[in-house]
Amino acid sequence: MSATRVFVARLAGCTVFDPAGDRVGKVRDVLVVYRKNDPPSVVGLIVEIPGKRRVFVSINRVTSIGSGQIITTGLINVRRYEQRGGEVRVIAELLGRKVLFTDGSGEATIEDVAIKEGTEADWAISQLFVRRPKTSASPFVKGVTSFATWAEVREKETKGQAQSAEHLIATYSDLKPADLANTLLDLPRERMFEVAGELPDDRLADVLEEMPESDQVGILTSLGDARAADVLDQMQPDDAADLIAQLPEERGEQLLDLMEPEEAEDVRFLLSYAPDTAGGLMTTEPIIVSADATVAEGLARIRRHDLAPALGAAICVTLPPYEAPTGRFLGMVHFQRMLRYPPHERLGTLLDAGLDPVTADTSAAEVSRILASYDLVSVPVVDENYRLVGVVTIDDVLDYLLPDDWRSHDGNDDVRRRAAARSELRTGSIPLPGAQRTPRGPQ
């Protein structure tokens, strides 16, 4: 192999390639097993392959680790990974554990783990990067860090006990919401609730939007009412409405009463529509401007970093007021058309005359047909007075069309393939090549 020592926290998210240079997946964790007298031995990697499936890749199948990438022999077993007795996930279970120094000098927290290749191509834990407790009351001071060998420390906590939620969250801080959601779903249920409870409100809101409804409800139920309402405030109104609709009516009303009035109003508005209609699918927060707004102003609105790509594909033009329900709807201007005109051009002159809005009671099936027939990313929704009340985006429709359990780990292969296709549509990523299948053998 090309590397002799590797820090595990830096492997999270690294791309795994086969010998031909095709992407196989991404590293999500490293597996070790404890030994009686020697440091834990590395047995393999947990790799996420297309379809959000996590598989085991034996360390013997890895030929190179370095430069942010991992090369394998290309032969992997694509059966979904299930943790076996004695296996410990370094990132999910070992980082953040408390250890005691055997020389009696105190305790420390494991912040990273270095693995090293031995003389016989076997890998084991070589060093621990640890941090001592801080000695100052100042919030800006941290404890002293140092390296320690496995023999120089002993675990303070029971084997198998997971690390602090804080360290797990820090390790996965760069994951996209869908990947973090998948990571949480791999944890034991109580552990998932603990980690979810430590996430910031906006981060947890993004993660919940990527989870199956049953897990959304479970996590929200595990939170206190005030915290749950804060998280709902951070969610897209249509996603928050879908989640509240799954709760008992009394609980839903309690949370709505605790939410910010403006956010709660949007959610109540969406809950008034049947789920299989345009009103039930739409979001109430598209970009809305006046006809006098310029191309420069429109492009500035689209550049907002927190704007979903589907909502940034077009701008709605209406009469005042400019929040749903607006004044009379005038039309939409597509992002690509704005790029063809000078910055001072008025958006009212660039309206798409061929795009008709749908009404809030239009069936979801009809909305799907319109999006597919005209290659649209979104379609405006108006009420009986021709006021804009929202837009239905392509991912809203995909959520409706896909099976209820499409995010579930227990679905069949067809469900997983469709879930992967949806993720590729949303992110614009290129489908990864499928891994080769091999019979399950000794791991």
Secondary structure, DSSP 4 states (H G I P E B T S, - for coil): ---SEEEGGGTTT-EEE-TTS-EEEEEEEEEEE--SSSPPEEEEEEEEETTTEEEEEEGGGEEEEETTEEEE-SB---SBP-PPTTEEEIIIIITT-EEEETTSS-EEEEEEEEEEE-TTS-EEEEEEEEEPPP-SS-TT--PPEEEE-GGGEEESSPTT----HHHHHHHTTTS-HHHHHHHHHTS-HHHHHHHHHHS-HHHHHHHHTTS-HHHHHHHHHHS-HHHHHHHHHHS-HHHHHHHHHTS-HHHHHHHHHHS-HHHHHHHHHHHTS-TTBHHHH-BS---EE-TT-BHHHHHHHHT-TTS-TTGGGEEEEESSP-SSS-SBEEEEEEHHHHTTS-TT-BGGGS--TT---EETTSBHHHHHHHHHHTT-SEEEEE-TTSBEEEEEEHHHHHHHHS-TTTT-TTS-HHHHHHHHHHHHHHH-PPPPPPPBP------
